[in-house]
Amino acid sequence: MSQSESFLKAFANLEKWLRRLTNSERAVHFYQIVDRAAERDAAARRYRDDLKEFADLRNAIVHERTDGHAIAEPNVRVVDDIQRLEALLTSPPKVVPLFQKKVFSAEDDWPLSRAVRLMETRIYSQLPVNRSNRFIALLTTNTISRWLGAKVGDDIVSISETTVAEVLNHAEDHENHVFFGRNASLFDALAKFDDFEERGKPLDAILITQSGKPTESLIGIITVYDVPKMLAALEPKTRRPRKPANG
């Protein structure tokens, strides 16, 4: 199979996936399909420009033919790029198994000292908090700092006599987490962090359960510190396609 044939095969698979995702008819222009897909799919949104540039390259290959043969051949790197993008978009990496782990939690009636020791031992900057073994909130180092700030005027502050529930009353934002099911993609996770950042809100953790329900047991957790790990899992990044050389 020639380089152009390999490229066109991967492009056709991408186009098929995009049309199925957007329920678009054959008459709809590829650019429009990409824009529609970007509105509903995090991966398509992330690679919108790449998809359009690959479409330009596809047109150059298809339209510049002599005796049915392409006179413009993409190089090996470009073919690798579109095949890699095809794999990423049609079978995106999931949050599980990459972020599946035993998640340690605190109970809201614990003394703060016990929760802090657990955070220090596990190197957590945020700790899920349960009440009767059901999740109710996320305890963060920021919340603990705000509680300490509120106690500056007190003569004595005892973390062994203060409950986690009392400290949670000082949380800056109780909507600092979201729940994902195990089949959510890494693209979905990255997009969620981007969405919170654009709204000027902190997303301290994505909590993973079997189907994304808060009532289910936690099977994993993703924090902003895991963003580089997610990006690395999506590497090597696709490079922008270049027009093939003629001849």
Backbone bond lengths (Angstrom), bond angles and torsions (degrees), N, CA, C in turn:
res aa  C-N    CA-C-N  psi(-1)  N-CA   C-N-CA  omega(-1)  CA-C   N-CA-C  phi
1 M - - - 1.466 - - 1.529 109.10 -
2 S 1.331 116.85 131.69 1.461 120.61 -178.91 1.522 110.67 -73.97
3 Q 1.334 115.96 168.09 1.464 120.57 177.90 1.527 110.54 -61.19
4 S 1.316 117.03 -41.78 1.467 119.66 -179.33 1.526 110.86 -65.69
5 E 1.326 117.50 -38.80 1.464 120.45 178.63 1.525 110.89 -66.16
6 S 1.317 117.26 -40.49 1.470 120.97 177.61 1.520 110.50 -64.30
7 F 1.323 115.96 -41.43 1.465 120.41 178.85 1.521 110.33 -62.75
8 L 1.337 116.57 -48.85 1.462 120.73 -176.87 1.526 111.62 -64.71
9 K 1.317 117.73 -34.00 1.464 120.81 177.35 1.526 110.45 -64.54
10 A 1.328 116.85 -46.22 1.467 120.45 178.99 1.522 110.63 -64.59
11 F 1.332 116.52 -40.50 1.468 119.68 179.20 1.527 110.58 -63.44
12 A 1.337 116.68 -42.14 1.462 120.45 179.48 1.528 110.99 -61.22
13 N 1.316 116.82 -39.22 1.468 120.25 178.07 1.520 111.24 -66.38
14 L 1.335 116.60 -39.19 1.466 120.50 176.66 1.525 110.54 -64.29
15 E 1.320 116.40 -44.86 1.464 120.10 -179.56 1.527 110.66 -62.94
16 K 1.319 116.77 -41.32 1.465 120.85 178.48 1.523 110.40 -61.05
17 W 1.329 116.30 -43.51 1.472 120.66 179.45 1.524 110.73 -63.73
18 L 1.325 117.14 -43.73 1.463 121.59 -178.96 1.527 111.36 -65.35
19 R 1.317 116.78 -42.57 1.470 119.65 179.56 1.528 110.88 -65.96
20 R 1.308 117.35 -39.00 1.461 120.38 177.87 1.531 110.27 -66.37
21 L 1.333 116.37 -40.76 1.463 120.91 179.54 1.520 111.75 -62.00
22 T 1.337 116.23 -39.69 1.468 121.19 -175.10 1.521 113.18 -100.12
23 N 1.340 115.95 -1.91 1.469 120.66 -177.81 1.530 110.70 54.26
24 S 1.327 115.65 46.12 1.468 121.69 -175.91 1.525 111.31 -97.06
25 E 1.331 115.57 141.10 1.457 121.34 176.68 1.525 110.33 -76.59
26 R 1.326 115.84 166.49 1.455 121.05 -178.83 1.521 112.04 -61.98
27 A 1.330 117.07 -27.78 1.464 120.23 -176.21 1.528 112.71 -72.99
28 V 1.320 117.45 -16.93 1.469 120.66 -177.87 1.521 109.65 -74.58
29 H 1.336 115.89 130.08 1.467 121.64 -178.04 1.526 110.47 -64.15
30 F 1.323 115.64 145.88 1.465 121.11 -176.67 1.527 112.17 -57.25
31 Y 1.337 117.54 -42.73 1.466 120.24 179.33 1.526 110.90 -57.52
32 Q 1.337 116.38 -40.64 1.465 120.59 179.48 1.528 111.11 -65.30
33 I 1.312 114.96 -39.09 1.469 119.13 178.82 1.523 110.38 -62.85
34 V 1.329 116.07 -43.40 1.464 120.46 179.56 1.524 110.32 -60.85
35 D 1.330 116.85 -44.16 1.467 120.35 -179.90 1.526 111.11 -63.84
36 R 1.314 116.39 -39.92 1.468 119.95 177.51 1.529 110.44 -64.30
37 A 1.325 115.43 -44.60 1.465 119.90 -179.52 1.521 111.11 -62.52
38 A 1.331 116.55 -37.84 1.462 121.00 -178.72 1.523 111.96 -64.58
39 E 1.325 116.98 -23.65 1.465 120.68 179.34 1.525 112.25 -75.18
40 R 1.327 116.57 -20.72 1.470 118.65 -174.21 1.525 114.66 -124.09
41 D 1.325 116.68 -9.89 1.462 119.03 -176.39 1.522 109.90 -130.79
42 A 1.335 116.43 125.64 1.464 121.31 -175.94 1.521 112.29 -64.67
43 A 1.329 117.35 -36.94 1.464 120.25 -179.33 1.522 110.97 -68.15
44 A 1.330 116.64 -44.16 1.466 120.33 178.06 1.523 110.69 -63.25
45 R 1.308 115.88 -37.28 1.470 120.00 178.50 1.524 110.62 -65.07
46 R 1.300 116.74 -40.62 1.460 121.13 -178.00 1.530 111.60 -66.24
47 Y 1.330 116.27 -35.14 1.465 120.11 -175.62 1.530 112.48 -111.52
48 R 1.327 116.13 25.88 1.468 120.56 -179.10 1.539 111.94 -54.04
49 D 1.329 116.49 -50.88 1.468 120.24 -177.18 1.524 111.55 -64.63
50 D 1.327 116.68 -39.77 1.464 120.36 179.38 1.526 110.97 -62.67
51 L 1.327 116.12 -41.81 1.462 120.12 179.82 1.522 111.21 -62.07
52 K 1.320 116.23 -41.15 1.467 119.60 -179.79 1.527 111.35 -68.51
53 E 1.318 116.36 -37.20 1.463 118.66 178.89 1.526 111.30 -70.82
54 F 1.312 116.41 -34.56 1.462 118.67 174.31 1.532 110.43 -65.29
55 A 1.333 116.84 -33.41 1.467 120.25 177.16 1.524 110.49 -65.01
56 D 1.327 116.87 -40.82 1.468 120.27 177.01 1.528 110.51 -61.39
57 L 1.314 115.41 -41.71 1.461 120.08 179.72 1.524 110.71 -66.90
58 R 1.306 116.02 -39.19 1.470 120.36 177.44 1.527 110.13 -60.08
59 N 1.339 116.89 -43.40 1.462 120.26 179.57 1.525 111.36 -62.77
60 A 1.333 115.76 -38.92 1.464 119.65 179.25 1.528 110.70 -63.64
61 I 1.322 116.23 -39.43 1.470 120.38 -179.28 1.528 111.09 -69.25
62 V 1.330 116.09 -45.03 1.462 120.99 -175.35 1.521 112.10 -70.24
63 H 1.324 116.95 -39.31 1.462 120.43 -173.47 1.520 113.57 -86.04
64 E 1.326 116.80 -19.67 1.462 119.44 -179.28 1.526 108.94 -101.49
65 R 1.323 115.72 78.06 1.461 121.17 -176.67 1.529 111.30 -127.03
66 T 1.307 114.76 148.59 1.460 121.95 174.88 1.521 108.04 -129.19
67 D 1.346 115.63 122.73 1.470 120.28 -178.76 1.526 111.97 54.90
68 G 1.348 115.32 36.78 1.459 119.66 177.81 1.503 115.20 80.26
69 H 1.329 117.24 0.56 1.459 120.81 -179.17 1.526 109.94 -110.83
70 A 1.332 115.73 140.51 1.462 120.04 179.77 1.518 109.70 -69.43
71 I 1.340 115.78 133.14 1.461 119.27 174.79 1.525 110.08 -96.91
72 A 1.332 115.65 -6.69 1.468 121.01 176.07 1.518 107.42 -115.06
73 E 1.318 117.09 109.59 1.460 122.07 -177.16 1.529 110.55 -106.59
74 P 1.349 118.23 124.53 1.469 119.71 174.90 1.524 109.95 -68.78
75 N 1.317 116.10 149.17 1.463 117.94 179.42 1.532 110.47 -80.54
76 V 1.313 115.41 172.82 1.470 121.34 -175.58 1.520 111.30 -59.95
77 R 1.324 117.47 -39.93 1.458 120.69 -177.56 1.520 111.31 -62.75
78 V 1.329 116.75 -41.93 1.462 120.54 179.86 1.525 110.67 -65.24
79 V 1.316 116.83 -41.20 1.466 120.04 178.25 1.526 110.25 -64.24
80 D 1.316 116.75 -41.52 1.469 120.13 176.22 1.522 110.66 -59.50
81 D 1.332 115.92 -40.93 1.462 120.82 -178.03 1.525 111.87 -62.98
82 I 1.321 117.03 -47.28 1.465 118.39 -177.23 1.526 110.87 -71.06
83 Q 1.318 117.66 -33.23 1.469 119.70 176.38 1.521 111.16 -67.64
84 R 1.323 115.97 -36.39 1.462 120.32 177.39 1.529 109.97 -67.50
85 L 1.333 116.38 -41.12 1.462 120.02 178.66 1.526 110.72 -66.22
86 E 1.311 116.60 -39.20 1.468 120.38 176.68 1.527 110.61 -57.53
87 A 1.327 116.32 -45.48 1.466 120.35 -179.90 1.524 111.42 -65.17
88 L 1.332 116.70 -41.35 1.465 120.89 -178.52 1.521 111.87 -64.09
89 L 1.329 116.68 -42.78 1.455 119.87 -174.96 1.523 112.95 -80.44
90 T 1.312 117.07 -38.29 1.466 119.15 -177.33 1.526 112.87 -82.83
91 S 1.336 116.99 -24.98 1.475 121.32 177.00 1.524 109.21 -138.67
92 P 1.333 117.17 68.35 1.467 120.38 -175.30 1.524 112.60 -66.16
93 P 1.330 117.82 144.52 1.468 121.49 176.51 1.532 110.53 -60.21
94 K 1.319 116.19 140.68 1.463 121.82 -178.20 1.536 111.08 -96.34
95 V 1.338 115.40 163.41 1.470 120.03 178.49 1.528 110.98 -68.79
96 V 1.322 116.13 -25.05 1.469 122.30 173.04 1.526 107.07 -114.39
97 P 1.330 117.99 127.15 1.471 127.30 22.97 1.529 116.24 -95.92
98 L 1.333 118.97 -4.70 1.461 120.24 -172.11 1.523 112.72 -55.26
99 F 1.334 117.53 -39.97 1.464 120.05 -176.28 1.528 113.36 -114.06
100 Q 1.316 115.58 18.49 1.464 118.48 175.33 1.524 109.17 -77.22
101 K 1.303 116.35 129.19 1.463 121.04 -178.70 1.528 109.17 -164.17
102 K 1.296 115.56 166.08 1.467 120.43 173.24 1.522 107.67 -73.14
103 V 1.322 116.59 123.52 1.463 121.44 -178.79 1.524 108.94 -103.92
104 F 1.314 116.07 119.31 1.466 121.23 178.50 1.526 109.57 -85.40
105 S 1.312 116.15 139.73 1.460 121.92 -177.40 1.520 110.67 -130.88
106 A 1.333 115.04 163.70 1.466 122.23 174.73 1.523 108.86 -114.17
107 E 1.315 116.34 159.09 1.462 121.41 171.02 1.522 108.10 -96.68
108 D 1.330 116.41 148.21 1.467 118.60 -174.47 1.528 113.35 -68.74
109 D 1.347 117.88 -16.08 1.462 119.42 177.92 1.532 112.35 -93.79
110 W 1.328 116.61 4.24 1.460 119.69 174.68 1.524 110.55 -65.72
111 P 1.340 117.60 149.12 1.464 118.59 168.05 1.530 108.60 -67.23
112 L 1.318 116.36 145.73 1.461 120.36 -178.78 1.524 111.37 -56.23
113 S 1.320 116.65 -35.35 1.465 120.57 -178.48 1.529 111.31 -57.33
114 R 1.322 116.39 -39.42 1.467 119.95 -179.56 1.531 110.77 -67.64
115 A 1.330 116.10 -41.27 1.465 120.19 179.19 1.525 111.00 -65.79
116 V 1.335 116.59 -41.07 1.464 120.77 -179.70 1.525 110.63 -64.99
117 R 1.328 116.40 -40.00 1.468 119.23 177.67 1.529 111.01 -61.64
118 L 1.331 115.98 -40.22 1.460 120.05 178.82 1.528 110.54 -65.36
119 M 1.331 116.50 -41.65 1.465 120.42 179.06 1.526 110.64 -63.57
120 E 1.318 116.46 -38.84 1.461 120.38 -179.83 1.526 110.69 -69.37
121 T 1.326 116.16 -41.48 1.463 120.71 -178.71 1.522 111.95 -66.55
122 R 1.335 116.02 -42.87 1.464 120.87 -176.86 1.529 112.16 -88.84
123 I 1.326 117.48 -1.91 1.473 123.25 -176.50 1.527 109.40 56.70
124 Y 1.341 116.11 50.01 1.460 122.89 177.79 1.526 109.36 -99.19
125 S 1.309 116.90 139.20 1.459 120.18 169.27 1.527 109.75 -103.56
126 Q 1.329 116.72 -4.81 1.457 122.40 173.37 1.526 108.15 -146.38
127 L 1.325 114.82 143.30 1.462 120.14 -173.75 1.527 109.79 -134.48
128 P 1.325 118.62 121.70 1.460 120.51 175.77 1.530 110.24 -61.57
129 V 1.322 115.13 140.28 1.463 120.74 -179.71 1.525 108.96 -119.46
130 N 1.319 115.63 132.42 1.457 121.70 -179.70 1.522 110.87 -112.54
131 R 1.314 113.58 159.21 1.466 120.88 167.64 1.518 106.07 -129.29
132 S 1.298 115.86 118.67 1.474 121.01 -174.95 1.530 110.31 54.23
133 N 1.341 114.64 43.85 1.467 122.74 176.52 1.528 114.28 66.63
134 R 1.340 117.47 20.07 1.463 120.91 174.82 1.521 108.82 -123.71
135 F 1.318 116.43 133.20 1.457 121.98 -175.43 1.527 111.39 -59.90
136 I 1.362 115.46 136.26 1.465 119.56 176.09 1.525 112.84 -128.76
137 A 1.336 118.39 -25.74 1.465 119.38 -175.54 1.522 110.41 -167.31
138 L 1.331 114.01 174.32 1.459 121.12 178.08 1.526 107.92 -120.11
139 L 1.319 115.90 118.52 1.466 121.34 177.05 1.524 108.37 -86.99
140 T 1.336 116.79 126.19 1.465 120.72 -178.34 1.522 110.38 -121.77
141 T 1.320 115.00 162.16 1.467 119.39 176.32 1.519 110.31 -63.07
142 N 1.325 117.44 -30.67 1.465 121.10 177.18 1.521 110.83 -64.13
143 T 1.331 116.84 -42.64 1.471 120.52 178.88 1.523 110.82 -64.47
144 I 1.324 116.53 -40.86 1.467 120.19 178.05 1.525 110.25 -63.06
145 S 1.322 117.59 -40.48 1.468 121.61 178.36 1.521 110.97 -64.18
146 R 1.328 117.10 -40.40 1.472 120.67 178.54 1.529 110.66 -65.53
147 W 1.324 116.64 -38.69 1.469 119.92 177.09 1.521 110.09 -63.71
148 L 1.336 117.24 -44.63 1.469 120.58 178.22 1.520 111.05 -61.45
149 G 1.335 116.20 -40.04 1.459 119.68 178.62 1.513 112.13 -61.69
150 A 1.323 116.28 -36.55 1.463 120.46 179.33 1.523 112.03 -71.57
151 K 1.333 117.26 -17.73 1.464 121.85 -177.52 1.528 112.94 -101.28
152 V 1.319 116.90 6.98 1.468 120.26 -176.36 1.520 112.17 -55.90
153 G 1.323 117.47 -36.53 1.462 120.52 -177.54 1.514 114.65 -79.11
154 D 1.321 117.23 -8.43 1.465 120.22 -179.62 1.526 110.47 -79.87
155 D 1.314 116.02 144.35 1.466 120.16 179.16 1.523 111.24 -69.83
156 I 1.322 116.39 -39.06 1.463 120.82 -177.29 1.528 109.28 -130.62
157 V 1.315 115.46 130.71 1.464 121.59 175.86 1.523 107.21 -123.65
158 S 1.318 116.31 120.49 1.464 120.72 -177.56 1.525 110.49 -115.75
159 I 1.334 115.68 114.66 1.461 118.18 178.52 1.525 111.37 -77.84
160 S 1.314 116.64 -13.71 1.466 119.53 177.55 1.524 111.23 -85.20
161 E 1.341 117.12 -17.16 1.467 120.89 179.36 1.525 111.92 -107.71
162 T 1.314 116.68 2.29 1.462 122.01 177.87 1.521 108.69 -106.03
163 T 1.319 116.76 131.19 1.465 119.69 -179.55 1.530 111.08 -86.07
164 V 1.292 114.29 159.01 1.468 120.09 176.32 1.524 110.11 -59.26
165 A 1.323 117.51 -37.95 1.465 121.38 179.92 1.524 111.42 -59.40
166 E 1.329 117.21 -39.88 1.465 120.68 178.71 1.524 111.04 -63.64
167 V 1.307 116.11 -40.94 1.471 120.36 -179.11 1.523 110.75 -67.89
168 L 1.319 117.05 -36.58 1.465 120.78 -179.36 1.521 112.43 -61.82
169 N 1.320 117.56 -22.51 1.466 120.73 177.03 1.524 112.18 -64.04
170 H 1.334 117.21 -15.38 1.462 121.61 -178.02 1.530 112.44 -100.84
171 A 1.325 116.51 9.97 1.471 119.98 179.40 1.517 110.23 -62.76
172 E 1.324 115.87 136.04 1.468 120.78 179.53 1.520 111.14 -69.56
173 D 1.306 116.22 -36.67 1.463 121.56 -178.15 1.523 108.48 -149.75
174 H 1.324 116.41 117.41 1.466 119.74 -179.16 1.532 111.81 -77.62
175 E 1.332 116.95 -15.49 1.465 120.53 178.63 1.522 109.41 -96.36
176 N 1.313 115.16 55.60 1.466 121.61 -176.41 1.522 112.61 -103.78
177 H 1.324 116.23 19.36 1.461 120.50 -178.33 1.524 109.37 -152.17
178 V 1.316 115.76 160.69 1.464 121.99 173.97 1.524 107.84 -138.17
179 F 1.322 115.46 162.73 1.463 120.99 177.66 1.526 110.25 -110.76
180 F 1.319 115.93 135.75 1.458 123.21 175.65 1.525 109.13 -122.22
181 G 1.323 116.01 148.43 1.454 120.75 170.14 1.522 110.40 -81.95
182 R 1.303 117.15 165.24 1.465 121.90 -175.54 1.528 113.02 -64.40
183 N 1.330 117.81 -20.87 1.461 120.82 -177.65 1.523 113.62 -93.04
184 A 1.323 117.61 3.87 1.467 119.95 175.96 1.526 108.88 -65.62
185 S 1.321 116.24 148.20 1.464 119.77 -177.83 1.524 111.27 -89.77
186 L 1.322 115.45 162.73 1.464 120.13 174.89 1.521 110.38 -63.38
187 F 1.328 117.11 -30.77 1.462 120.52 176.49 1.530 110.44 -62.78
188 D 1.337 116.42 -41.10 1.465 120.52 177.70 1.526 110.68 -61.52
189 A 1.325 116.06 -41.46 1.464 120.45 -179.09 1.525 111.15 -65.77
190 L 1.326 117.26 -46.31 1.466 120.80 178.59 1.518 110.72 -61.82
191 A 1.329 116.59 -41.18 1.464 120.56 -179.98 1.523 111.33 -64.10
192 K 1.322 116.79 -35.21 1.469 119.93 179.89 1.522 111.04 -67.01
193 F 1.337 117.26 -41.80 1.466 119.77 175.91 1.530 110.44 -62.82
194 D 1.336 116.79 -40.44 1.468 120.69 178.38 1.521 110.90 -63.50
195 D 1.327 116.34 -41.58 1.459 121.57 -178.90 1.523 111.26 -61.67
196 F 1.319 117.37 -46.00 1.461 120.85 179.05 1.527 110.67 -64.25
197 E 1.331 116.44 -40.71 1.469 119.94 -179.76 1.523 111.09 -63.38
198 E 1.330 116.81 -40.83 1.460 120.97 179.28 1.522 111.49 -64.48
199 R 1.332 116.92 -29.84 1.465 120.93 178.81 1.522 112.69 -88.44
200 G 1.340 115.75 1.00 1.460 119.79 179.20 1.512 113.51 70.14
201 K 1.334 116.58 27.48 1.458 121.32 -179.47 1.525 109.31 -117.17
202 P 1.336 117.00 146.96 1.466 118.98 177.67 1.525 111.43 -81.86
203 L 1.321 116.37 135.18 1.460 121.06 169.76 1.517 105.77 -111.99
204 D 1.318 115.48 100.43 1.461 119.86 -174.95 1.522 112.88 -78.93
205 A 1.319 116.82 -27.20 1.467 117.63 -179.40 1.519 111.84 -163.86
206 I 1.319 114.42 145.68 1.463 122.01 165.48 1.524 105.67 -102.45
207 L 1.313 115.86 118.52 1.461 121.52 -178.08 1.528 108.84 -97.24
208 I 1.307 116.41 127.55 1.463 121.43 -174.24 1.525 110.40 -103.67
209 T 1.324 115.24 126.56 1.463 121.68 172.38 1.529 107.76 -125.66
210 Q 1.307 116.67 177.97 1.464 120.43 -175.63 1.527 111.67 -55.96
211 S 1.328 117.00 -49.37 1.469 119.97 -177.85 1.521 113.06 -125.02
212 G 1.341 116.86 12.74 1.457 120.10 177.02 1.516 114.91 87.93
213 K 1.326 117.60 12.23 1.463 121.05 179.58 1.528 110.17 -92.74
214 P 1.347 117.62 134.49 1.472 120.95 -179.78 1.525 113.60 -61.67
215 T 1.322 116.67 -22.17 1.468 120.20 -177.99 1.526 112.55 -80.04
216 E 1.325 117.22 -9.29 1.461 120.93 -179.26 1.523 111.04 -88.26
217 S 1.302 116.01 159.98 1.467 121.06 178.84 1.522 110.30 -68.40
218 L 1.328 115.29 144.17 1.458 120.49 178.13 1.525 109.81 -73.72
219 I 1.332 115.20 133.29 1.467 119.89 177.52 1.526 111.15 -119.43
220 G 1.329 116.58 2.25 1.459 119.88 178.70 1.513 110.95 179.81
221 I 1.320 115.45 168.43 1.461 121.15 -179.68 1.526 108.77 -151.52
222 I 1.336 115.71 143.20 1.464 122.18 176.86 1.522 107.64 -127.87
223 T 1.322 117.02 131.30 1.460 121.34 176.44 1.521 109.13 -118.00
224 V 1.316 115.76 172.26 1.464 120.16 -179.57 1.526 111.07 -60.32
225 Y 1.325 116.32 -25.97 1.465 120.00 178.56 1.530 112.13 -70.49
226 D 1.329 116.48 -11.68 1.465 120.84 179.02 1.523 112.87 -92.11
227 V 1.332 117.25 -3.02 1.465 119.98 -179.55 1.531 111.82 -56.44
228 P 1.347 119.55 -46.59 1.473 118.76 177.20 1.531 112.71 -57.98
229 K 1.325 116.81 -35.82 1.468 120.62 178.98 1.527 110.67 -65.64
230 M 1.337 116.10 -38.79 1.461 119.42 177.93 1.517 110.93 -67.03
231 L 1.321 116.30 -43.39 1.463 119.99 179.38 1.524 110.77 -62.31
232 A 1.324 115.99 -39.68 1.466 119.90 179.06 1.529 111.00 -64.23
233 A 1.335 116.26 -34.60 1.467 120.04 179.72 1.522 111.88 -69.11
234 L 1.322 115.92 -20.58 1.458 120.60 179.01 1.520 112.27 -96.50
235 E 1.324 116.66 0.63 1.460 121.35 177.79 1.533 109.82 -79.65
236 P 1.341 118.86 161.55 1.451 124.14 -3.58 1.524 111.00 -74.16
237 K 1.311 116.33 139.54 1.453 120.42 -178.44 1.529 110.13 -64.82
238 T 1.311 114.75 150.43 1.453 117.74 174.50 1.510 108.95 -72.34
239 R 1.307 115.49 140.65 1.459 120.37 176.59 1.511 108.07 -94.11
240 R 1.313 116.18 154.29 1.447 119.56 178.75 1.528 110.26 -60.89
241 P 1.325 118.41 131.65 1.459 120.56 -179.07 1.518 111.88 -68.41
242 R 1.311 115.46 149.02 1.453 120.63 177.08 1.521 109.23 -115.10
243 K 1.317 115.68 149.74 1.459 119.54 176.46 1.524 108.87 -61.57
244 P 1.320 118.10 136.23 1.460 120.47 -179.73 1.515 111.30 -70.29
245 A 1.315 114.84 156.27 1.454 119.50 177.09 1.519 108.93 -79.86
246 N 1.328 116.42 142.87 1.460 120.89 178.88 1.521 110.52 -78.12
247 G 1.333 115.10 153.62 1.447 118.97 174.64 1.507 111.96 96.97
